[in-house]
Amino acid sequence: MLQVEHISFSYRKKQVLRDVCFTAKEGDFIGIIGKNGCGKSTLLKTLNRMNDLVEGCKITGQVLLDGVDI
């Protein structure tokens, strides 16, 4: 099970994601839908930890995979 709890992402004082929460159980399909520039790719990059080393970004919240904070 994947639990995303209160993920927020800001970059150089611009808030890109704010308080994103969802749960996905084994076998679930998730679609991320939104207009251009709403943060879809940023959310995926954050879950894949591709933003961890980006200078000037701040990530808060918690991602749990089978109950383990990743």
N, C-alpha and C positions, 0 to 999 in steps of 0.2 A: 504494500500500500504506500502511496505517495501522499504526503500531507504538506501543503504549502501554507504557512501561517504568517500573515502580516508582512509580506515582502514589500519593501519600499526601495526605490533606487533613485538616486539623484546624481547629477553630473554637472559640476561647476555651477552649483546653486540652482539648477533647473530640475524640478521634480518630474521624473519620467514615469515611475510607477509609484502608486500610493496604496498601501494596505491590501495587497492582493492575497486572497485566501481561497483554497480549494482542496478537495480530497479526491484522489483517484484510486479505485480499488483494482485488484488484478483483473484483467480482461476489459477494463473500461477503455473507451476511446474518447479523446478530448480534442475539441476543435477550438482554436483560438481565432476569433473573428473580430475585426475592427477596421477602422479607417486608417489611411496612411498616416504614419507618425504617432500612433496611439500607444506604442510600447510592446507590440507583439514580439518582435525580434529581441528586444531588450529582455523580456521575461525569459525567453528560451536561452539566451546567452547567460543570464543570471543563473538559471537552473543548471546549466552546463559548466558553470564557474569560469566562463570566458571573460567576465568583467572583473575578476578579482584583482588583476594587476594593472587595470586601467587607472592611470594617474588622474586624480581629481574626482573619482566616483566614490559614493558612499552607499553601501548596501546594508539594510537591516531586515530582520525577520528570521524565520527558521524554515528549513526544508528537512523533512523527516522521511527516510526511506525505510520501511519496515520498522519504524520506531527509533531508528538511529539518526541523529542529527548529522547531515552531510553538508 
